[in-house]
């Protein structure tokens, strides 16, 4: 029986007992007053427990970068539409390179392949999997000695199969994706990407690096696609005799070359950084005050329920 099933049952039982026994509100207060000791004990235990729990929780910092759609996407999207129309006139198919490039970029950002390559290329696996705490005064990361030995730069953790001593990219991906937050506003085109970490500086660096690598990844993909398309069109051009068809193919090649030139020039290829990530001064979580208040309330409620259930059980006996 779940907690959700128990609580309604208890409240219904109490209400029924109150009606049967004709217990007034004053009498109810009297019962609670007589049982004040267990109520106070429950409340105190849960209050102290919530305080200890909240104090043991590490501060988490969130660094956020705000992005807007780069003009490059709309330009390339328009060119892609022209390419598709011209290719149809010529009787060729060169694929659909248009569409929502920002949506595709966000899916790439969340993909296992991209994040695994990001972790490996940036060399952040120890910072991702082995950090125990961040000492703010010295700005030093402390690694868990049972997981990672900083002196020998080796992994020493003990894990069971199928995990390995050195974290796999699948495990690293699962850890990283829990720290990554993506919020997209479809109406304005503004995208907010944030990273959570024990160190505000690590969070800031990762957030900015992600956008840099994402733009590079999308630019490289489009460059490769455009080069393949140009090679394909040049082959077709050699087999076409009609002057009109040759003219269309020349236009297709020209537009693809424009796409290549724009991709090579634009650093912020898909997303333009509106506000880069900075190291936050204030923690994002945990919210210790809320944890303490909720813990105290839960303890008080459980104490009241205990007293009332004990009282009615004694009456029934």
ZATOR-976745 format. One record per residue (C-alpha): residue in three letters; x, y, z; residue number from 0. Coordinates in Angstrom, 3 decimals. Layout:
N
(rec Ala; (X; Y; Z); NUM) ...
% end
This chain:
317
(rec Unk; (0.000; 0.000; 0.000); 0) (rec Unk; (1.437; 3.345; -1.037); 1) (rec Unk; (1.639; 6.534; 1.002); 2) (rec Unk; (-1.060; 8.089; -1.169); 3) (rec Unk; (-3.373; 5.156; -0.304); 4) (rec Unk; (-2.604; 5.185; 3.430); 5) (rec Unk; (-3.115; 8.888; 4.112); 6) (rec Unk; (-6.696; 9.176; 2.704); 7) (rec Unk; (-7.599; 5.988; 4.623); 8) (rec Unk; (-6.261; 7.426; 7.854); 9) (rec Unk; (-8.069; 10.718; 7.431); 10) (rec Unk; (-11.342; 8.949; 6.538); 11) (rec Unk; (-10.961; 6.696; 9.550); 12) (rec Unk; (-10.360; 9.661; 11.854); 13) (rec Unk; (-13.325; 11.538; 10.447); 14) (rec Unk; (-15.550; 8.499; 10.912); 15) (rec Unk; (-14.369; 8.016; 14.480); 16) (rec Unk; (-14.948; 11.678; 15.285); 17) (rec Unk; (-18.534; 11.435; 14.036); 18) (rec Unk; (-19.234; 8.194; 15.902); 19) (rec Unk; (-17.799; 9.377; 19.192); 20) (rec Unk; (-19.228; 12.852; 18.878); 21) (rec Unk; (-15.807; 14.328; 19.524); 22) (rec Unk; (-15.945; 18.107; 19.500); 23) (rec Unk; (-13.218; 20.433; 18.384); 24) (rec Unk; (-12.418; 21.284; 22.012); 25) (rec Unk; (-12.114; 17.607; 22.889); 26) (rec Unk; (-9.900; 17.101; 19.845); 27) (rec Unk; (-7.585; 19.863; 21.045); 28) (rec Unk; (-7.542; 18.210; 24.463); 29) (rec Unk; (-6.484; 14.912; 22.924); 30) (rec Unk; (-3.721; 16.609; 20.992); 31) (rec Unk; (-2.558; 18.485; 24.074); 32) (rec Unk; (-2.322; 15.278; 26.077); 33) (rec Unk; (-0.275; 13.785; 23.245); 34) (rec Unk; (1.964; 16.810; 22.890); 35) (rec Unk; (5.098; 14.858; 23.822); 36) (rec Unk; (5.064; 12.485; 20.806); 37) (rec Unk; (3.981; 15.348; 18.556); 38) (rec Unk; (6.938; 17.431; 19.726); 39) (rec Unk; (9.262; 14.440; 19.368); 40) (rec Unk; (8.113; 13.712; 15.812); 41) (rec Unk; (8.421; 17.378; 14.885); 42) (rec Unk; (11.845; 17.760; 16.490); 43) (rec Unk; (13.242; 14.591; 14.924); 44) (rec Unk; (12.096; 15.535; 11.449); 45) (rec Unk; (13.204; 19.146; 11.904); 46) (rec Unk; (16.692; 18.125; 13.018); 47) (rec Unk; (16.884; 15.491; 10.296); 48) (rec Unk; (15.925; 17.968; 7.576); 49) (rec Unk; (18.487; 20.478; 8.857); 50) (rec Unk; (21.244; 17.843; 8.876); 51) (rec Unk; (20.228; 16.628; 5.447); 52) (rec Unk; (20.170; 20.114; 3.955); 53) (rec Unk; (23.562; 20.969; 5.443); 54) (rec Unk; (25.101; 17.781; 4.063); 55) (rec Unk; (23.893; 18.556; 0.547); 56) (rec Unk; (26.510; 20.204; -1.665); 57) (rec Unk; (25.876; 23.567; -3.288); 58) (rec Unk; (25.032; 23.273; -6.973); 59) (rec Unk; (25.741; 26.195; -9.296); 60) (rec Unk; (23.984; 26.766; -12.615); 61) (rec Unk; (25.622; 28.682; -15.468); 62) (rec Unk; (23.315; 29.715; -18.303); 63) (rec Unk; (23.993; 30.929; -21.826); 64) (rec Unk; (21.263; 32.696; -23.805); 65) (rec Unk; (21.140; 32.136; -27.563); 66) (rec Unk; (19.229; 33.452; -30.521); 67) (rec Unk; (18.846; 32.062; -33.993); 68) (rec Unk; (21.774; 33.042; -36.177); 69) (rec Unk; (21.018; 34.851; -39.426); 70) (rec Unk; (23.030; 32.092; -41.045); 71) (rec Unk; (20.177; 29.641; -40.606); 72) (rec Unk; (17.608; 31.774; -42.386); 73) (rec Unk; (20.066; 32.495; -45.179); 74) (rec Unk; (20.970; 28.865; -45.695); 75) (rec Unk; (17.334; 27.856; -45.363); 76) (rec Unk; (16.391; 30.222; -48.180); 77) (rec Unk; (19.175; 28.921; -50.345); 78) (rec Unk; (18.077; 25.354; -49.632); 79) (rec Unk; (14.585; 26.167; -50.866); 80) (rec Unk; (15.990; 27.645; -54.069); 81) (rec Unk; (18.214; 24.603; -54.552); 82) (rec Unk; (15.287; 22.243; -54.170); 83) (rec Unk; (13.231; 24.177; -56.721); 84) (rec Unk; (16.027; 24.392; -59.259); 85) (rec Unk; (16.919; 20.731; -58.807); 86) (rec Unk; (13.301; 19.753; -59.436); 87) (rec Unk; (13.286; 21.744; -62.671); 88) (rec Unk; (16.432; 19.974; -63.754); 89) (rec Unk; (14.990; 16.584; -62.858); 90) (rec Unk; (17.551; 15.902; -60.108); 91) (rec Unk; (17.292; 15.235; -56.395); 92) (rec Unk; (20.019; 16.613; -54.141); 93) (rec Unk; (18.357; 15.951; -50.804); 94) (rec Unk; (16.655; 18.294; -48.389); 95) (rec Unk; (19.196; 20.342; -46.483); 96) (rec Unk; (16.656; 22.888; -45.286); 97) (rec Unk; (14.194; 22.612; -42.441); 98) (rec Unk; (14.456; 23.645; -38.848); 99) (rec Unk; (18.223; 23.742; -38.395); 100) (rec Unk; (17.947; 25.067; -34.839); 101) (rec Unk; (15.705; 22.135; -33.881); 102) (rec Unk; (18.167; 19.724; -35.450); 103) (rec Unk; (21.046; 21.425; -33.622); 104) (rec Unk; (19.303; 21.001; -30.255); 105) (rec Unk; (18.748; 17.321; -30.965); 106) (rec Unk; (22.436; 17.001; -31.855); 107) (rec Unk; (23.274; 18.764; -28.587); 108) (rec Unk; (21.349; 16.135; -26.621); 109) (rec Unk; (22.688; 13.234; -28.660); 110) (rec Unk; (24.937; 10.565; -27.206); 111) (rec Unk; (27.477; 10.882; -30.010); 112) (rec Unk; (27.960; 14.643; -29.635); 113) (rec Unk; (28.153; 14.691; -25.825); 114) (rec Unk; (30.491; 11.685; -25.746); 115) (rec Unk; (32.811; 13.401; -28.200); 116) (rec Unk; (32.527; 16.620; -26.168); 117) (rec Unk; (33.617; 14.827; -22.981); 118) (rec Unk; (36.551; 13.166; -24.728); 119) (rec Unk; (37.698; 16.183; -26.747); 120) (rec Unk; (37.532; 18.598; -23.823); 121) (rec Unk; (39.051; 16.080; -21.400); 122) (rec Unk; (36.452; 16.685; -18.693); 123) (rec Unk; (35.761; 13.110; -17.578); 124) (rec Unk; (37.349; 13.519; -14.082); 125) (rec Unk; (35.500; 16.824; -13.551); 126) (rec Unk; (32.299; 15.097; -14.601); 127) (rec Unk; (32.517; 11.844; -12.674); 128) (rec Unk; (34.917; 12.256; -9.746); 129) (rec Unk; (34.502; 15.720; -8.187); 130) (rec Unk; (33.632; 15.540; -4.500); 131) (rec Unk; (33.491; 19.220; -3.580); 132) (rec Unk; (34.548; 22.708; -4.582); 133) (rec Unk; (36.503; 24.827; -2.116); 134) (rec Unk; (35.334; 28.357; -2.847); 135) (rec Unk; (38.056; 30.185; -0.924); 136) (rec Unk; (40.913; 28.633; -2.899); 137) (rec Unk; (38.821; 27.864; -6.006); 138) (rec Unk; (40.004; 24.256; -5.863); 139) (rec Unk; (38.231; 21.112; -6.968); 140) (rec Unk; (38.533; 18.184; -4.579); 141) (rec Unk; (38.243; 14.751; -6.189); 142) (rec Unk; (36.930; 11.673; -4.452); 143) (rec Unk; (40.074; 9.619; -3.635); 144) (rec Unk; (38.113; 6.358; -3.865); 145) (rec Unk; (37.191; 7.175; -7.459); 146) (rec Unk; (40.082; 9.119; -8.965); 147) (rec Unk; (43.746; 9.462; -7.944); 148) (rec Unk; (44.898; 12.943; -8.930); 149) (rec Unk; (48.574; 12.259; -8.261); 150) (rec Unk; (48.831; 9.378; -10.720); 151) (rec Unk; (45.962; 10.609; -12.886); 152) (rec Unk; (44.296; 7.201; -12.764); 153) (rec Unk; (40.833; 5.858; -11.972); 154) (rec Unk; (40.727; 3.699; -8.854); 155) (rec Unk; (37.025; 3.202; -8.247); 156) (rec Unk; (35.549; -0.202; -7.486); 157) (rec Unk; (32.498; -1.041; -9.557); 158) (rec Unk; (30.531; -4.108; -10.527); 159) (rec Unk; (29.936; -5.392; -14.038); 160) (rec Unk; (28.890; -3.983; -16.484); 161) (rec Unk; (30.547; -0.802; -15.205); 162) (rec Unk; (34.291; -0.432; -15.687); 163) (rec Unk; (36.986; 1.227; -13.583); 164) (rec Unk; (37.334; 3.959; -16.204); 165) (rec Unk; (33.819; 5.349; -16.781); 166) (rec Unk; (32.457; 4.488; -20.194); 167) (rec Unk; (31.047; 7.096; -22.516); 168) (rec Unk; (27.561; 5.709; -21.905); 169) (rec Unk; (27.931; 6.306; -18.181); 170) (rec Unk; (29.468; 9.722; -18.813); 171) (rec Unk; (26.579; 10.621; -21.122); 172) (rec Unk; (23.976; 9.656; -18.506); 173) (rec Unk; (25.785; 11.811; -15.949); 174) (rec Unk; (26.191; 14.769; -18.286); 175) (rec Unk; (22.624; 14.770; -19.602); 176) (rec Unk; (21.371; 15.098; -16.008); 177) (rec Unk; (23.375; 18.333; -15.691); 178) (rec Unk; (22.259; 19.754; -19.033); 179) (rec Unk; (19.119; 21.913; -19.228); 180) (rec Unk; (17.672; 23.203; -22.511); 181) (rec Unk; (14.706; 25.589; -22.672); 182) (rec Unk; (13.510; 26.776; -26.076); 183) (rec Unk; (11.005; 29.562; -26.712); 184) (rec Unk; (9.350; 28.703; -30.014); 185) (rec Unk; (7.778; 32.146; -30.395); 186) (rec Unk; (10.900; 34.273; -29.906); 187) (rec Unk; (13.485; 31.737; -31.032); 188) (rec Unk; (15.470; 32.315; -27.824); 189) (rec Unk; (17.185; 29.250; -26.385); 190) (rec Unk; (18.546; 28.964; -22.848); 191) (rec Unk; (21.150; 26.297; -22.215); 192) (rec Unk; (22.500; 25.770; -18.713); 193) (rec Unk; (24.880; 23.442; -16.897); 194) (rec Unk; (24.767; 22.408; -13.226); 195) (rec Unk; (27.977; 21.657; -11.357); 196) (rec Unk; (29.598; 21.879; -7.941); 197) (rec Unk; (31.999; 24.482; -9.366); 198) (rec Unk; (30.553; 27.661; -10.898); 199) (rec Unk; (33.630; 28.031; -13.107); 200) (rec Unk; (33.298; 24.514; -14.489); 201) (rec Unk; (29.609; 25.154; -15.199); 202) (rec Unk; (30.446; 28.390; -17.023); 203) (rec Unk; (33.180; 26.804; -19.142); 204) (rec Unk; (31.076; 23.818; -20.144); 205) (rec Unk; (28.094; 25.955; -21.142); 206) (rec Unk; (30.206; 28.182; -23.394); 207) (rec Unk; (32.180; 25.263; -24.820); 208) (rec Unk; (28.978; 23.420; -25.695); 209) (rec Unk; (27.766; 26.255; -27.922); 210) (rec Unk; (31.167; 26.639; -29.564); 211) (rec Unk; (31.406; 22.927; -30.336); 212) (rec Unk; (27.762; 22.720; -31.423); 213) (rec Unk; (28.165; 25.525; -33.962); 214) (rec Unk; (31.345; 23.894; -35.248); 215) (rec Unk; (29.628; 20.522; -35.519); 216) (rec Unk; (26.669; 21.896; -37.484); 217) (rec Unk; (28.958; 23.955; -39.722); 218) (rec Unk; (31.137; 20.939; -40.483); 219) (rec Unk; (28.089; 18.840; -41.334); 220) (rec Unk; (26.782; 21.433; -43.775); 221) (rec Unk; (30.211; 21.878; -45.341); 222) (rec Unk; (30.502; 18.160; -45.983); 223) (rec Unk; (26.967; 17.983; -47.400); 224) (rec Unk; (27.549; 20.977; -49.658); 225) (rec Unk; (30.851; 19.622; -50.960); 226) (rec Unk; (29.204; 16.291; -51.780); 227) (rec Unk; (26.401; 18.128; -53.549); 228) (rec Unk; (28.845; 20.205; -55.608); 229) (rec Unk; (30.725; 17.080; -56.669); 230) (rec Unk; (27.465; 15.413; -57.615); 231) (rec Unk; (26.289; 18.404; -59.655); 232) (rec Unk; (29.629; 18.670; -61.455); 233) (rec Unk; (29.345; 15.028; -62.497); 234) (rec Unk; (25.841; 15.625; -63.795); 235) (rec Unk; (27.016; 18.717; -65.622); 236) (rec Unk; (29.419; 16.657; -67.707); 237) (rec Unk; (26.559; 14.459; -68.908); 238) (rec Unk; (24.130; 17.257; -69.804); 239) (rec Unk; (24.019; 18.605; -73.345); 240) (rec Unk; (21.084; 21.000; -73.264); 241) (rec Unk; (22.102; 24.598; -72.563); 242) (rec Unk; (19.071; 25.216; -70.327); 243) (rec Unk; (19.915; 22.263; -68.125); 244) (rec Unk; (23.526; 23.383; -67.931); 245) (rec Unk; (22.384; 26.847; -66.847); 246) (rec Unk; (20.251; 25.369; -64.037); 247) (rec Unk; (23.107; 23.180; -62.857); 248) (rec Unk; (25.475; 26.150; -62.837); 249) (rec Unk; (22.977; 28.026; -60.634); 250) (rec Unk; (22.725; 25.064; -58.277); 251) (rec Unk; (26.510; 24.874; -57.992); 252) (rec Unk; (26.700; 28.633; -57.435); 253) (rec Unk; (24.193; 28.507; -54.582); 254) (rec Unk; (26.006; 25.607; -52.946); 255) (rec Unk; (29.284; 27.503; -53.159); 256) (rec Unk; (27.583; 30.449; -51.446); 257) (rec Unk; (26.484; 28.105; -48.674); 258) (rec Unk; (30.042; 26.824; -48.294); 259) (rec Unk; (31.440; 30.356; -48.157); 260) (rec Unk; (28.926; 31.442; -45.518); 261) (rec Unk; (29.642; 28.359; -43.426); 262) (rec Unk; (33.372; 29.016; -43.535); 263) (rec Unk; (32.963; 32.686; -42.571); 264) (rec Unk; (30.347; 32.418; -39.797); 265) (rec Unk; (31.672; 31.360; -36.377); 266) (rec Unk; (28.214; 31.451; -34.782); 267) (rec Unk; (26.756; 29.245; -37.446); 268) (rec Unk; (23.388; 28.140; -36.011); 269) (rec Unk; (23.143; 29.967; -32.703); 270) (rec Unk; (24.283; 33.476; -31.891); 271) (rec Unk; (25.289; 34.075; -28.279); 272) (rec Unk; (23.136; 36.845; -26.808); 273) (rec Unk; (24.491; 36.505; -23.285); 274) (rec Unk; (27.457; 34.198; -22.599); 275) (rec Unk; (27.574; 32.085; -19.476); 276) (rec Unk; (29.341; 33.553; -16.434); 277) (rec Unk; (30.407; 31.910; -13.188); 278) (rec Unk; (27.391; 32.364; -10.855); 279) (rec Unk; (28.063; 33.885; -7.453); 280) (rec Unk; (24.964; 32.379; -5.830); 281) (rec Unk; (24.072; 28.709; -5.635); 282) (rec Unk; (21.129; 27.308; -7.598); 283) (rec Unk; (20.360; 24.496; -5.176); 284) (rec Unk; (19.655; 23.079; -2.635); 285) (rec Unk; (16.963; 25.322; -1.161); 286) (rec Unk; (17.752; 24.558; 2.452); 287) (rec Unk; (15.065; 26.760; 4.009); 288) (rec Unk; (12.309; 25.010; 2.063); 289) (rec Unk; (13.734; 21.583; 2.937); 290) (rec Unk; (13.780; 22.469; 6.647); 291) (rec Unk; (10.245; 23.893; 6.628); 292) (rec Unk; (8.814; 20.900; 4.754); 293) (rec Unk; (10.636; 18.449; 7.003); 294) (rec Unk; (9.274; 20.144; 10.122); 295) (rec Unk; (5.716; 20.199; 8.751); 296) (rec Unk; (5.859; 16.521; 7.799); 297) (rec Unk; (7.106; 15.659; 11.273); 298) (rec Unk; (4.301; 17.635; 12.921); 299) (rec Unk; (1.630; 16.034; 10.737); 300) (rec Unk; (2.941; 12.526; 11.403); 301) (rec Unk; (3.021; 13.302; 15.138); 302) (rec Unk; (-0.627; 14.427; 15.102); 303) (rec Unk; (-1.677; 11.335; 13.131); 304) (rec Unk; (0.184; 9.082; 15.562); 305) (rec Unk; (-1.565; 10.639; 18.589); 306) (rec Unk; (-5.044; 10.464; 17.022); 307) (rec Unk; (-4.646; 6.884; 15.783); 308) (rec Unk; (-3.368; 5.813; 19.198); 309) (rec Unk; (-6.303; 7.552; 20.923); 310) (rec Unk; (-8.980; 5.898; 18.740); 311) (rec Unk; (-7.254; 2.533; 18.945); 312) (rec Unk; (-7.393; 2.769; 22.744); 313) (rec Unk; (-11.110; 3.645; 22.621); 314) (rec Unk; (-11.930; 0.716; 20.311); 315) (rec Unk; (-10.031; -1.688; 22.545); 316) 
% end
